[in-house]
Amino acid sequence: MHSPADPAPATFAPSARSDRGYAEPGICASVSRMSATTHTDRLSLSCLDDLPRDLFIAGKWSAADDRRQLTSLRPSTAETLTTVAHAGVTDVARSVAAAGAAGRPGSRWHRMSPAARSRMLHRIGDLILENADRLALLDCLDNGKPVRVARAGDVPAAAAVFHYMAGWPGRLNGENASIYTGSPERHLALTVPEPVGVVAAIVPWNFPLYMAAAKVAPALAAGCTVVLKPAEQTPLSALALAQLTQQAGLPPGVLNVLTGDAATGAALAAHPGVDKVTFTGSTEVGRSIVRGAAVDFRRVTLELGGKSPNIVFGDADLRQAIDGAAHAIFYNQGETCVAGSRLYVQRPVFDEVVAGIRERAAAIRIGDGLDRDTEMGPLISAEHRARVLSYLDSARTGGARVTGGEVPDSPGFFCAPAVVTDADPQAPVVREEVFGPVLVAQPFDTVQEAVALANDSPYGLAAGVFTRDLGLAHQVGRRLRAGTVWINSWHVLDPALPFGGMRGSGWGREMGKAGVDAFLETKTLINDLGNRSWGPTSASK
């Protein structure tokens, strides 16, 4: 890897620290020291040079019908990064029509063999890896996350989704179903999986490229067509993904990309030509999508908010637990639905664990994501930072102890990680999703108390247990109301494993076989073969 002073082009191979997402004590400077961006000018946003800023509809790039533009800010500097097309209602209609035509019976996509579809998906995954540096830069500039974290995590994960999903088209088989009440000689019954149709995929800003891949790849594996709506704050890597699908030879209209704001997403989700909506975002918006879908009973998959509990028992490897708890909440600036934002520690080790996490938080180096020493980038926007800080202010007013949470004196939307103790259990910082680097810690005494505290939430996306007793871990894990439970780990996800939440954290599952099934309808075909009588000479005729 080149040093910042080296004039050669920068590369962003993952470092030993990049896949952890937080700093080891003594390695990094205090959060009060902002990291320099000495090689930012050398990069000079070159990754934007050949990136289209228009809408991608029916395999072509076009401006919005009303020529509106959407401004994308760079969170590290609060400056304008670029502008892209701002899709309106007529653009939504064009994209849905293009997706409908591309998936119509007799179309090229509809006639494509499972083998050809598999090769197409695998090729897209390969192209993501071949363009990894550029894609990591786009998400770094657009979202603010450290480029080396995007390069080591987000980009390979997006490619892995396409590679994994490439194995499914040839395995989507129906079955020969025996008739229960009729004659098996007279009736031939088959089940046939069919794509649900046109999919509206609406993704958030925290993992722009990965979340686009997580929606698009399984839908394409199932044979659907897609209209992808990236978050208004982070549209760039979705446009780059559209370029790569063009390069891979995906038929026109199979993937369409609409950049725009919340109104664009609402118009897309409500369009009568959409057969399924898959959405990741806030619980509030998820509810509105469900209400709209109820009008014509369209299919919905929702991955919504979280307030994930992390339980540390007294017998745990405390060094591992401290590392894991810090990683659970501070990874990706805490801007992740599965962030381990509620920490419950058995009382005898509570002070030691909290002190260790505070030490980790104080050692994290905050700065521009282009700096390879940066371990935590800015939050996504000024508005979001103000929201995160309001939770900390409310906690202090309520008598809680808050360490960290400072705002460095620098451009951009930076916020130091914070640890909150002694908070009222009903305080907003304890009950609500902050979606930032804010950890709330509370002691417990018994196993029953820990489970009750963990389950006392309207959410149910993820949870964690740290203990050396695997029997205890599994028993507690079975009692936690969460779609994913990590044991002595956190943020371990894989395309083969189903992912989703319970209660206010959403409906359905993504990834794995369940993630592909979510884009399929099952049709039953029943053929009456007749009831002919075979005579003694029939076989010789």
VOGU-3710 file (C-alpha; in Angstrom, 3 decimals, decimal comma):
1> mhspadpapa> 0,000/0,000/0,000  1,352/3,438/-0,893  2,013/5,952/1,841  0,026/9,227/1,760  3,132/11,029/0,539  3,674/8,640/-2,350  2,531/10,278/-5,632  1,658/6,907/-7,157  -2,050/6,065/-7,544  -3,600/4,997/-4,270
11> tfapsarsdr> -4,846/1,467/-3,757  -7,167/0,326/-1,039  -6,368/-3,241/-0,108  -7,948/-4,181/3,227  -5,717/-3,630/6,225  -5,506/-5,693/9,392  -7,827/-3,255/11,098  -10,320/-2,567/8,325  -12,532/-5,585/8,897  -12,951/-4,856/12,596
21> gyaepgicas> -14,331/-1,358/12,205  -12,844/0,085/15,414  -9,437/0,883/16,788  -7,219/-1,124/19,062  -6,000/0,817/22,136  -2,773/2,637/21,548  -2,877/2,341/17,748  -4,938/5,407/16,906  -5,070/8,963/18,157  -7,844/10,452/20,231
31> vsrmsattht> -11,134/11,298/18,560  -10,356/14,959/19,117  -7,619/14,749/16,458  -9,167/14,727/13,018  -7,214/12,694/10,482  -5,666/14,527/7,567  -6,743/13,982/3,968  -3,375/14,564/2,351  -4,084/12,452/-0,708  -7,640/13,636/-1,376
41> drlslscldd> -6,508/16,056/-4,081  -4,590/13,287/-5,837  -7,734/11,201/-6,075  -9,652/14,301/-7,280  -12,950/12,443/-7,561  -11,727/10,611/-10,654  -14,180/7,800/-9,946  -16,960/10,171/-11,052  -15,469/10,888/-14,455  -17,388/8,291/-16,474
51> lprdlfiagk> -20,357/7,865/-14,158  -23,738/8,695/-15,732  -25,922/11,065/-13,705  -29,175/10,221/-15,527  -31,931/7,696/-14,946  -31,373/4,169/-16,249  -34,584/2,987/-17,918  -35,017/0,228/-20,505  -31,251/-0,070/-20,930  -30,769/3,621/-21,750
61> wsaaddrrql> -29,677/6,684/-19,832  -32,099/9,597/-19,872  -32,790/12,793/-17,960  -35,854/13,108/-15,770  -38,913/14,126/-17,758  -39,087/17,485/-15,969  -35,279/17,889/-16,008  -35,120/18,140/-12,214  -31,817/17,452/-10,455  -30,951/16,008/-7,059
71> tslrpstaet> -27,871/17,207/-5,178  -25,596/14,680/-3,504  -23,465/16,028/-0,644  -20,161/14,682/0,552  -20,626/14,013/4,308  -16,910/14,391/5,093  -16,847/18,004/3,925  -20,538/19,035/3,723  -19,812/20,152/0,156  -21,728/19,302/-2,992
81> lttvahagvt> -20,353/16,114/-4,519  -22,427/16,023/-7,704  -25,956/16,198/-9,033  -28,060/13,406/-10,506  -31,442/13,187/-12,188  -34,455/13,506/-9,893  -37,133/11,061/-11,035  -40,768/12,074/-10,898  -44,083/10,297/-11,332  -43,822/10,014/-15,122
91> dvarsvaaag> -40,304/8,593/-14,816  -41,606/6,007/-12,359  -44,267/5,029/-14,880  -41,656/4,704/-17,646  -39,435/2,490/-15,545  -42,247/0,214/-14,366  -43,462/-0,152/-17,963  -39,927/-1,032/-19,082  -39,589/-3,640/-16,336  -42,980/-5,094/-17,199
101> aagrpgsrwh> -42,101/-5,394/-20,876  -38,702/-6,957/-20,114  -40,306/-9,738/-18,074  -43,275/-10,404/-20,329  -43,718/-13,993/-21,633  -41,727/-14,337/-24,831  -39,227/-11,629/-23,888  -35,506/-12,326/-24,016  -35,289/-12,447/-20,229  -38,303/-14,737/-19,946
111> rmspaarsrm> -36,841/-17,150/-22,509  -33,322/-17,131/-21,041  -32,244/-20,527/-19,741  -31,356/-20,974/-16,061  -27,769/-21,627/-17,113  -27,572/-18,355/-19,025  -29,146/-16,436/-16,146  -26,622/-17,972/-13,751  -23,730/-16,922/-15,963  -25,166/-13,404/-16,145
121> lhrigdlile> -25,386/-13,059/-12,371  -21,921/-14,492/-11,859  -20,510/-12,104/-14,437  -22,023/-9,138/-12,572  -20,352/-10,360/-9,390  -17,029/-10,639/-11,210  -17,390/-7,114/-12,583  -18,044/-5,766/-9,089  -14,737/-7,244/-7,947  -12,934/-5,984/-11,041
131> nadrlalldc> -14,191/-2,469/-10,257  -13,796/-2,753/-6,494  -11,584/0,302/-5,980  -13,913/2,575/-7,905  -17,041/1,268/-6,170  -15,430/1,637/-2,750  -14,508/5,224/-3,569  -18,050/6,019/-4,678  -19,562/4,750/-1,439  -16,848/6,503/0,578
141> ldngkpvrva> -17,506/9,851/-1,078  -21,287/9,506/-1,115  -21,795/7,931/2,326  -18,680/9,031/4,228  -17,579/5,591/5,411  -13,840/4,817/5,355  -12,813/3,718/1,871  -10,761/0,828/3,188  -13,789/-0,456/5,117  -15,907/-0,229/1,962
151> ragdvpaaaa> -13,138/-1,936/-0,011  -12,688/-4,752/2,508  -16,357/-5,196/3,438  -19,118/-3,632/1,353  -17,763/-4,333/-2,122  -16,762/-7,998/-1,643  -20,054/-8,607/0,155  -22,002/-7,192/-2,791  -20,084/-9,400/-5,206  -20,660/-12,432/-2,962
161> vfhymagwpg> -24,420/-11,903/-3,114  -24,380/-12,049/-6,924  -22,048/-15,045/-6,938  -24,179/-16,925/-4,424  -27,465/-16,079/-6,124  -25,994/-17,224/-9,448  -26,353/-20,765/-8,162  -30,121/-20,589/-7,746  -31,709/-20,288/-11,225  -31,038/-23,956/-12,031
171> rlngenasiy> -32,339/-25,093/-8,652  -35,743/-23,437/-8,702  -37,636/-26,625/-9,375  -41,244/-27,575/-8,829  -42,370/-31,052/-7,891  -44,661/-33,839/-8,999  -47,414/-33,658/-6,411  -49,500/-36,762/-5,810  -53,269/-36,254/-5,711  -54,557/-37,080/-2,241
181> tgsperhlal> -58,230/-37,679/-3,053  -58,051/-38,688/-6,717  -56,493/-41,319/-8,918  -52,736/-40,927/-9,515  -53,218/-42,667/-12,883  -55,798/-40,128/-14,019  -54,315/-36,884/-12,671  -50,841/-35,476/-13,178  -50,207/-32,569/-10,795  -47,150/-30,336/-10,930
191> tvpepvgvva> -46,039/-27,292/-8,959  -44,152/-24,627/-10,897  -42,223/-21,706/-9,340  -42,685/-18,488/-11,299  -41,223/-15,007/-10,810  -43,549/-12,658/-8,954  -43,087/-10,013/-11,681  -41,973/-6,391/-11,410  -40,101/-5,651/-8,197  -39,699/-2,204/-6,639
201> aivpwnfply> -36,439/-2,333/-4,650  -35,993/0,627/-2,297  -32,691/0,713/-0,420  -31,173/2,846/2,367  -28,044/4,968/2,499  -25,955/3,111/5,087  -24,660/0,323/2,789  -25,498/1,698/-0,669  -23,851/-0,869/-2,950  -24,369/-3,901/-0,741
211> maaakvapal> -28,052/-3,199/-0,122  -28,638/-2,717/-3,856  -27,020/-6,094/-4,507  -29,025/-7,713/-1,701  -32,274/-6,647/-3,392  -31,373/-7,000/-7,057  -29,466/-10,310/-7,144  -32,142/-12,601/-5,602  -34,869/-10,929/-7,645  -32,944/-11,576/-10,866
221> aagctvvlkp> -32,161/-15,134/-9,761  -35,904/-15,719/-9,449  -36,484/-14,302/-12,944  -38,071/-11,014/-11,866  -37,390/-7,580/-13,307  -36,427/-4,699/-11,030  -36,798/-0,968/-10,561  -34,100/0,032/-8,073  -34,517/3,235/-6,086  -31,341/4,133/-4,141
231> aeqtplsala> -31,444/6,534/-1,203  -31,400/10,179/-2,207  -28,252/10,717/-0,111  -26,271/7,922/-1,819  -27,270/7,405/-5,460  -23,855/6,922/-7,062  -22,948/3,255/-6,598  -26,408/2,214/-7,835  -25,696/4,058/-11,081  -22,325/2,323/-11,282
241> laqltqqagl> -24,039/-1,027/-10,719  -26,359/-0,276/-13,631  -23,292/0,323/-15,804  -21,867/-3,049/-14,804  -25,111/-4,874/-15,616  -24,994/-3,268/-19,056  -21,451/-4,515/-19,475  -22,525/-7,998/-18,378  -25,198/-8,043/-21,097  -28,318/-7,931/-18,927
251> ppgvlnvltg> -31,280/-7,420/-21,284  -32,679/-3,872/-21,393  -35,399/-3,186/-18,827  -34,518/-6,087/-16,537  -32,844/-3,606/-14,169  -33,877/0,038/-14,069  -32,448/2,631/-11,675  -34,350/5,711/-10,524  -32,534/8,341/-8,484  -34,778/10,617/-6,476
261> daatgaalaa> -36,126/11,459/-3,045  -38,712/9,970/-0,711  -41,535/11,085/-2,991  -39,969/9,104/-5,832  -39,858/6,010/-3,642  -43,446/6,484/-2,519  -44,644/6,814/-6,133  -42,739/3,668/-7,079  -44,088/1,623/-4,165  -47,635/2,719/-4,979
271> hpgvdkvtft> -47,501/2,150/-8,748  -50,134/-0,408/-9,842  -47,665/-2,061/-12,226  -45,425/-3,146/-9,349  -46,020/-6,716/-8,176  -43,718/-6,699/-5,144  -42,019/-4,112/-2,954  -38,805/-4,954/-1,119  -37,735/-2,193/1,242  -35,047/-1,595/3,845
281> gstevgrsiv> -35,422/1,468/6,037  -37,330/2,883/8,949  -40,260/1,168/10,631  -42,416/4,244/10,028  -41,898/4,133/6,261  -42,394/0,360/6,338  -45,836/0,860/7,838  -46,779/3,286/5,065  -45,667/0,742/2,435  -47,818/-1,941/4,060
291> rgaavdfrrv> -50,837/0,369/4,054  -50,318/1,117/0,359  -49,752/-2,527/-0,532  -52,977/-3,541/1,187  -55,004/-1,743/-1,483  -54,208/-4,331/-4,175  -52,559/-7,047/-2,032  -49,117/-6,726/-3,576  -46,293/-8,738/-2,046  -44,009/-7,003/0,471
301> tlelggkspn> -40,672/-7,800/2,133  -39,551/-5,348/4,801  -36,260/-5,079/6,692  -36,868/-2,281/9,171  -35,412/-0,733/12,292  -33,641/-2,334/15,203  -32,563/-1,755/18,779  -30,506/-4,877/19,164  -29,595/-6,205/22,628  -26,187/-7,635/23,442
311> ivfgdadlrq> -25,875/-9,746/26,607  -22,507/-10,285/28,310  -22,450/-12,911/31,058  -19,898/-12,872/33,846  -18,105/-15,988/32,580  -17,439/-14,524/29,118  -13,977/-13,908/27,729  -14,124/-10,234/28,652  -11,529/-9,094/26,135  -13,533/-10,792/23,387
321> aidgaahaif> -16,769/-9,374/24,766  -15,391/-5,821/24,919  -14,063/-6,069/21,374  -17,311/-7,600/20,155  -19,547/-5,053/21,878  -17,498/-2,151/20,495  -17,622/-3,650/17,011  -21,364/-4,261/17,348  -22,186/-0,595/17,922  -19,370/1,447/16,379
331> ynqgetcvag> -18,977/-0,365/13,055  -20,134/1,789/10,120  -20,534/4,804/12,456  -23,327/2,920/14,204  -25,428/3,462/11,086  -26,584/-0,117/10,782  -29,945/-1,719/11,512  -28,337/-4,533/13,512  -26,143/-2,277/15,660  -25,744/-3,701/19,165
341> srlyvqrpvf> -27,020/-0,500/20,749  -28,344/-2,000/24,021  -25,681/-3,658/26,156  -26,635/-5,772/29,177  -23,694/-6,888/31,339  -23,827/-9,143/34,385  -23,250/-6,924/37,407  -19,922/-8,337/38,728  -18,156/-7,474/35,443  -20,239/-4,456/34,412
351> devvagirer> -17,706/-1,768/35,351  -14,808/-3,598/33,683  -16,669/-4,167/30,424  -18,008/-0,617/30,200  -14,590/0,839/30,980  -13,062/-1,280/28,228  -15,628/-0,117/25,683  -15,119/3,509/26,679  -11,397/2,990/26,082  -12,142/1,567/22,633
361> aaairigdgl> -14,443/4,472/21,812  -11,874/7,066/22,869  -9,234/5,428/20,668  -11,243/5,431/17,443  -9,791/7,769/14,857  -12,440/9,884/13,147  -11,801/11,541/9,818  -12,351/11,751/6,097  -12,980/8,304/4,692  -10,294/8,832/2,050
371> drdtemgpli> -7,629/8,870/4,748  -6,402/5,312/5,238  -5,936/5,933/8,985  -9,611/6,763/9,436  -11,668/4,214/11,338  -14,937/6,121/11,660  -16,288/8,514/9,065  -18,995/11,164/9,410  -22,688/10,591/9,831  -24,728/10,845/6,671
381> saehrarvls> -26,080/14,399/7,046  -26,352/17,432/9,299  -29,974/16,547/10,018  -29,104/13,021/11,043  -26,263/14,194/13,276  -28,614/16,640/14,984  -31,030/13,773/15,600  -28,293/11,601/17,148  -27,105/14,458/19,349  -30,677/15,135/20,505
391> yldsartgga> -30,780/11,639/22,032  -27,567/12,351/23,937  -28,859/15,716/25,141  -32,081/14,087/26,302  -30,119/11,390/28,144  -28,011/13,974/29,974  -31,098/15,953/30,919  -32,622/12,780/32,316  -29,648/12,190/34,614  -27,708/9,620/32,596
401> rvtggevpds> -23,931/9,598/32,388  -22,722/10,213/28,839  -19,096/9,893/27,772  -18,096/10,872/24,255  -20,509/12,248/21,686  -18,457/15,378/20,996  -18,653/17,187/17,666  -15,134/17,903/16,358  -14,375/21,416/15,151  -14,093/20,575/11,469
411> pgffcapavv> -16,200/20,503/8,308  -18,454/17,529/7,737  -21,007/15,716/9,837  -18,713/14,046/12,371  -19,743/12,823/15,808  -17,585/10,996/18,329  -18,855/7,631/19,608  -20,705/7,764/22,928  -21,396/5,410/25,838  -24,437/6,018/28,056
421> tdadpqapvv> -24,961/4,535/31,532  -27,467/5,123/34,356  -30,220/5,966/31,869  -33,895/5,629/32,706  -35,036/2,328/31,088  -37,899/4,222/29,447  -35,714/7,023/28,073  -35,771/7,553/24,288  -32,058/6,708/24,022  -32,873/3,273/25,470
431> reevfgpvlv> -36,149/2,580/23,665  -35,712/4,145/20,215  -33,375/3,479/17,309  -30,676/6,174/17,353  -28,856/4,883/14,244  -25,546/6,318/15,297  -22,477/5,431/17,416  -24,368/5,513/20,728  -24,250/2,597/23,173  -26,548/2,312/26,197
441> aqpfdtvqea> -25,231/-0,038/28,914  -27,150/-1,494/31,850  -26,261/-4,174/34,467  -28,298/-7,308/35,188  -28,166/-10,040/37,812  -29,967/-13,179/36,573  -30,430/-14,959/33,266  -34,166/-14,403/33,458  -33,651/-10,669/33,955  -31,275/-10,462/30,990
451> valandspyg> -33,742/-12,185/28,656  -36,611/-10,012/29,868  -34,604/-6,814/29,339  -33,455/-7,910/25,901  -36,995/-8,759/24,755  -38,502/-5,552/26,164  -38,439/-3,771/22,819  -40,779/-3,207/19,864  -37,969/-4,414/17,592  -36,555/-7,857/16,880
461> laagvftrdl> -33,862/-7,744/14,217  -30,721/-9,047/15,928  -29,234/-9,930/19,309  -26,001/-11,236/20,774  -24,780/-13,379/23,657  -21,238/-13,511/25,039  -20,450/-16,458/27,333  -18,100/-19,420/27,532  -21,090/-21,675/28,325  -22,438/-22,694/24,908
471> glahqvgrrl> -25,372/-24,486/26,499  -26,394/-21,239/28,185  -25,779/-19,318/24,958  -28,106/-21,549/22,948  -30,806/-21,616/25,597  -30,772/-17,840/25,868  -30,533/-17,490/22,096  -33,686/-19,570/21,636  -35,532/-17,246/24,000  -34,483/-13,991/22,377
481> ragtvwinsw> -37,039/-12,540/19,979  -34,747/-11,661/17,093  -34,242/-12,836/13,530  -30,479/-13,278/13,993  -28,674/-14,166/17,231  -24,880/-13,996/17,317  -22,928/-15,979/19,896  -19,525/-14,551/20,869  -19,528/-12,479/17,663  -21,391/-9,736/15,815
491> hvldpalpfg> -21,959/-8,533/12,232  -21,322/-12,005/10,799  -23,597/-12,202/7,752  -23,524/-14,426/4,681  -25,539/-14,681/1,455  -26,476/-18,273/2,325  -28,062/-17,327/5,656  -31,612/-15,931/5,857  -31,756/-12,452/7,353  -34,710/-10,455/8,640
501> gmrgsgwgre> -36,597/-9,345/11,698  -39,568/-9,878/13,955  -42,202/-7,418/15,154  -41,288/-3,814/14,284  -38,138/-4,981/12,509  -39,991/-6,212/9,465  -41,588/-8,997/7,442  -39,946/-11,822/5,561  -36,353/-12,862/5,022  -33,584/-11,931/2,622
511> mgkagvdafl> -30,661/-14,118/1,522  -30,481/-17,885/1,399  -33,244/-19,958/-0,162  -35,844/-17,935/1,716  -34,542/-14,798/0,038  -35,088/-16,250/-3,427  -38,460/-17,764/-2,517  -39,613/-14,264/-1,568  -39,558/-13,364/-5,280  -41,455/-16,453/-6,460
521> etktlindlg> -45,077/-17,498/-6,786  -46,019/-21,186/-6,768  -48,424/-22,304/-9,471  -50,143/-25,700/-9,429  -50,881/-27,408/-12,783  -53,379/-30,281/-12,772  -53,772/-32,382/-15,897  -56,679/-34,811/-16,296  -55,177/-37,703/-18,266  -58,524/-39,371/-18,858
531> nrswgptsas> -60,025/-42,600/-17,586  -59,555/-44,951/-20,498  -60,175/-48,676/-20,226  -57,380/-50,877/-21,566  -58,598/-53,866/-23,570  -56,658/-57,089/-24,146  -55,465/-55,996/-27,606  -54,649/-52,349/-26,781  -50,958/-52,913/-26,324  -50,546/-54,548/-29,729
541> k> -52,197/-51,809/-31,735
//
